[in-house]
Amino acid sequence: MHVQTRICLPYHAEKFTRILPRLRSYRRADIDDIVHGIYRPQEMSLYDNYKRLDDVYYPLNDNIDRLTTRMDELKEEMDEDFSQRLEDLDETTQARLGMHQHNINNLQKRMHVNEVDKEILKNKWTIGDESIRRFIATWFQMSEEDVDTCFLISSHPPPY
């Protein structure tokens, strides 16, 4: 049942011993193949990473480009709208100024008419004062100088 086996160490040791090549025994092509074998997976990994980044970056970049274009369009629309509003405001302001100027001219004419009317009333008041003095003087048979001493002569009519 149990069988004894013997292991010969030198015989089996060759199987587990790594055989290393002698130094400077590689050719240039062999070294290039080994280096290429090492860097090829790294390059593939970088390529995959760049591809993933491009899948994220380019859509974002396209969105940014579209947003920038839309912002420029909106700025142009705002400038046009602002210019139109300024023109409308200018026209409205000019019309209102014309109306106010017309109102000012009317008020000036009315003030002039009032000044003329005031002067006419002042003259009539003075004429009325003189008529009343003559009447009183005649009534009482007084001289006008005596009547003037009874009533003060004023250059301004009393307020109405």
Secondary structure, DSSP 4 states (H G I P E B T S, - for coil): --------HHHHHHHHSPPPPPTT---HHHHHHHHHHHHHHHHHHHHHHHHHHHHHHHHHHHHHHHHHHHHHHHHHHHHHHHHHHHHHHHHHHHHHHHHHHHHHHHHHHHHHHHHHHHHHHHHHHHHHHHHHHHHHHHHHT--HHHHHHHS---SSPPP-
